[in-house]
Structures are given as C-alpha cells and as structure tokens.
C-alpha cells in the first residue's frame, strides 16, 4: 500500500475512536494486531486487548478526542504526534472522576500490513495526564525529579572524585 493510503486508514481509525466507535477501529486492524506501550514489559495482542484499552479510555474520558498534529508516512509505517483532549468524567486507572479537562501528547508509530493496521508503538505523556486529573501532584513530580537529579549528581561527583584520586595516586 502507498504510504498515503496507510495515513488515510489511520486517520479513519482516529475518526472512529473520536466517535466512540470501537468496532469501526477494529475493522481497520488485523486480527493479530500487536500493541507495544512504552514501559509495558510485554506486548499485548489482538482485538480483545485493544478493545479493553479503548474501553478504559472512553469510560474515564468519554469525550476523548484524538487530534493528529504531525504525521509522517514511509513504507509500511506511519508516525504521528497526536494531542488527546477530553474531560475526566468516569473512573480512569483507579482515579475517581474529577470533571477536569485533560490535554496531553502521544507519539505513536503504526505498521501496516495488507491495508490494515498490524502493530502500534505508543509513547504517551501519561505523567501530564495523571497530573491533570489529580492522580499525581505537582509536588510528587518535583520530588521524583529531584530524586533522579540527586542520583545523577552523585554518580557524576563520584566519578570525578574517583578520577582525581586515581590521577593523584600516580604522584604519591
């Protein structure tokens, strides 16, 4: 399939998702569809797995809309940067409804086979979304950042001290 056809199929899938039409999306996917989500230790496969993820999203954010901001299509792959917006009106990932607006980005790559979506790689800014619905406070994010910063600072300082000590030992 030409890359432009693949992009059109993907845009149609997003139109179905924006309308809450999960079956419409599934009709554009291969039955052996593969799901790769950043930080997930294993792949998920098939229509049932994808349906479950879509139902979780739409139950928590029933007015979720996916807007394609950038798209690049080459060979059998389409890469997109999408903005997902909506309102947190139902339970989502254990967080009770807040009525808060969500607006976050996701970077996604899709592979096509025989005119259908065969595989996806998803890397969403879930930290921003979780902060927006109140599941993660700004204070907690700062604490996490500082913990990481202290680790790298300590590692760097330790490396410098060890290098200086090794160099100085040549002269003692």
C-alpha positions in Angstrom: 0.0 0.0 0.0 1.2 3.5 -0.7 2.2 5.5 2.4 -0.6 8.0 1.8 -3.1 5.2 1.9 -1.8 4.0 5.2 -2.1 7.5 6.6 -5.7 7.7 5.4 -6.5 4.4 7.1 -5.0 5.7 10.4 -6.9 9.0 10.2 -10.1 7.0 9.6 -9.3 4.9 12.7 -8.9 8.1 14.7 -12.3 9.4 13.4 -13.9 6.1 14.6 -12.2 6.5 18.0 -13.3 10.1 18.3 -16.9 9.0 17.7 -16.6 6.2 20.3 -16.9 3.6 17.5 -14.6 0.9 18.8 -15.8 -1.7 16.2 -15.1 0.8 13.4 -11.5 0.9 14.7 -11.2 -2.8 15.0 -12.4 -3.2 11.4 -9.3 -1.3 10.3 -6.9 -3.6 12.3 -5.6 -7.1 11.6 -7.0 -9.8 14.0 -3.4 -10.5 15.2 -2.8 -6.8 15.9 0.2 -6.1 18.2 0.2 -3.5 20.9 3.5 -2.1 22.2 3.1 0.5 25.0 6.1 2.4 26.5 7.1 1.0 29.9 4.9 -2.1 29.5 7.2 -5.1 29.9 5.4 -7.2 27.3 3.3 -6.9 24.1 -0.4 -7.3 24.1 -2.1 -8.9 21.1 -5.4 -9.0 19.3 -8.7 -7.2 19.1 -9.8 -8.0 22.6 -6.7 -6.4 24.2 -7.1 -3.3 22.1 -10.8 -3.1 22.9 -10.1 -3.3 26.6 -7.7 -0.3 26.4 -10.1 1.7 24.3 -13.0 0.9 26.7 -10.9 2.1 29.7 -10.1 5.3 27.9 -13.6 6.0 26.9 -15.1 5.1 30.2 -12.9 7.5 32.0 -12.8 10.2 29.3 -16.0 9.7 27.3 -15.5 12.8 25.2 -11.8 11.9 24.4 -10.7 13.3 21.0 -7.5 12.5 19.2 -6.1 15.3 17.0 -3.3 14.5 14.6 -0.8 17.3 14.9 2.0 15.8 12.8 2.2 12.7 10.6 5.0 11.1 8.6 4.3 8.1 6.4 7.1 6.0 4.9 6.8 2.5 3.5 4.6 0.3 5.8 4.8 2.7 8.8 3.1 5.9 9.8 4.4 8.0 12.7 2.1 10.6 14.4 2.2 13.1 17.1 -1.3 13.3 18.5 -3.0 15.6 21.1 -5.6 13.8 23.2 -8.1 16.1 24.9 -11.3 15.4 26.9 -12.9 15.6 30.3 -12.3 13.1 33.1 -15.9 12.1 33.8 -15.5 8.5 34.8 -13.1 6.3 36.8 -9.8 6.1 35.0 -6.9 3.9 36.1 -8.2 3.8 39.6 -8.8 7.6 39.8 -12.4 8.6 40.5 -14.0 11.2 38.1 -12.9 14.8 38.7 -14.5 16.7 35.9 -11.1 18.1 35.0 -10.0 18.7 31.4 -7.1 16.7 30.1 -4.8 17.7 27.3 -1.7 15.6 26.6 0.5 14.4 23.7 1.3 11.0 22.5 3.9 9.9 20.0 2.8 6.8 18.1 4.1 4.6 15.2 1.8 2.2 13.3 2.8 -0.6 11.0 0.5 -1.7 8.2 0.0 -5.0 6.5 -2.3 -5.6 3.6 -4.0 -2.3 4.1 -4.8 -2.8 7.8 -3.1 -1.7 11.0 -0.9 -4.5 12.1 1.1 -3.1 15.0 1.4 0.0 17.2 4.0 1.6 19.4 2.6 4.1 21.8 4.6 6.6 24.0 2.1 8.9 25.7 2.8 11.7 28.1 0.8 9.9 30.8 2.6 11.8 33.6 1.0 15.0 32.3 -2.4 13.4 32.0 -2.2 11.8 35.5 -1.2 15.2 37.0 -4.2 16.9 35.2 -6.7 14.5 36.7 -5.1 14.8 40.2 -3.7 11.3 40.4 -0.2 12.8 40.6 0.5 16.1 42.4 3.0 18.6 41.2 4.8 18.2 44.5 5.2 14.5 43.8 6.6 15.2 40.3 9.1 17.7 41.7 10.1 15.1 44.4 10.6 12.4 41.7 12.7 14.8 39.5 14.9 15.8 42.5 15.4 12.1 43.4 16.6 11.5 39.8 18.7 14.6 39.8 20.4 13.7 43.1 21.2 10.2 41.7 22.9 11.6 38.6 24.6 14.3 40.5 26.0 11.8 43.0 27.1 9.5 40.2 28.9 12.3 38.4 30.5 13.6 41.5 31.7 10.1 42.5 33.2 9.6 39.0 35.1 12.9 39.2 36.4 12.2 42.7 37.5 8.7 41.7 39.2 10.1 38.6 41.0 12.8 40.6 42.1 10.2 43.2 43.4 7.8 40.6 45.3 10.7 38.9 46.7 11.9 42.2 47.9 8.4 43.2 50.3 8.5 40.3 52.2 11.3 42.1 52.2 9.8 45.6 
